[in-house]
């Protein structure tokens, strides 16, 4: 099991999505999403992420290079996994977990529960308090082929973690995994940070999350 230490970001002023990218690059290490678990899906885009927090917000920066991009979903809690998509699954109790999913134009999908089925979606108005800023903009597009590099910053306020008691981050231990997928791109792929030991692609497996400690 991999372990990740999430640093507390030092900032002189309130953090925006724009300056979060610089702070993450200056203060946090780069982590690769590069594990191929399922031989039937060998495609492996170049994907990495940085993660930090400011006490009230978890900040992420994803960097992706891939041959195909797709962004059709524009509705919050829609099927963003069909597009070029990055994902962050987070559990504070080892069983129930949040799935934060974002396509490459920043459309959000957030659920909570203890498995793939019977997920509880985060209400749209609350999900949209999660800040996203993608280098590909916000307009949808169909499959495109080329040599694409894109990045996205995500800010997840703790106020949106509504399915449990008030969460504080400092010193907290948790479990998480980070993913890249693109189910309906011309080259479907399922790449993970921590290995997932299942026969078929399945991200909803908290028993395969890595460990996380927040400074």
Rosetta blueprint (number, residue, H / E / L):
1 X L
2 X L
3 X E
4 X E
5 X E
6 X E
7 X E
8 X E
9 X L
10 X L
11 X L
12 X L
13 X L
14 X L
15 X L
16 X L
17 X H
18 X H
19 X H
20 X H
21 X H
22 X H
23 X H
24 X H
25 X H
26 X H
27 X H
28 X L
29 X L
30 X L
31 X E
32 X E
33 X L
34 X L
35 X E
36 X E
37 X L
38 X L
39 X L
40 X L
41 X L
42 X L
43 X L
44 X L
45 X L
46 X E
47 X E
48 X E
49 X E
50 X E
51 X E
52 X E
53 X E
54 X L
55 X L
56 X L
57 X E
58 X E
59 X E
60 X E
61 X E
62 X E
63 X E
64 X E
65 X E
66 X E
67 X E
68 X E
69 X E
70 X E
71 X E
72 X L
73 X L
74 X L
75 X L
76 X L
77 X L
78 X L
79 X L
80 X H
81 X H
82 X H
83 X L
84 X L
85 X E
86 X E
87 X E
88 X E
89 X E
90 X E
91 X E
92 X L
93 X L
94 X L
95 X L
96 X L
97 X E
98 X E
99 X E
100 X E
101 X E
102 X E
103 X E
104 X L
105 X L
106 X L
107 X L
108 X E
109 X E
110 X E
111 X E
112 X E
113 X E
114 X L
115 X L
116 X L
117 X L
118 X L
119 X L
120 X E
121 X E
122 X L
123 X L
124 X H
125 X H
126 X H
127 X H
128 X L
129 X L
130 X L
131 X E
132 X E
133 X E
134 X E
135 X L
136 X L
137 X L
138 X L
139 X L
140 X L
141 X E
142 X E
143 X E
144 X E
145 X E
146 X E
147 X E
148 X E
149 X E
150 X E
151 X E
152 X E
153 X E
154 X E
155 X E
156 X E
157 X E
158 X H
159 X H
160 X H
161 X L
162 X L
163 X L
164 X L
165 X L
166 X L
167 X L
168 X L
169 X L
170 X L
171 X L
172 X L
173 X E
174 X E
175 X E
176 X E
177 X E
178 X E
179 X E
180 X E
181 X E
182 X L
183 X L
184 X L
185 X L
186 X L
187 X L
188 X L
189 X L
190 X E
191 X E
192 X E
193 X L
194 X L
195 X L
196 X L
197 X L
198 X L
199 X L
200 X L
201 X L
202 X L
203 X L
204 X L
205 X L
206 X H
207 X H
208 X H
209 X L
210 X E
211 X E
212 X E
213 X E
214 X E
215 X L
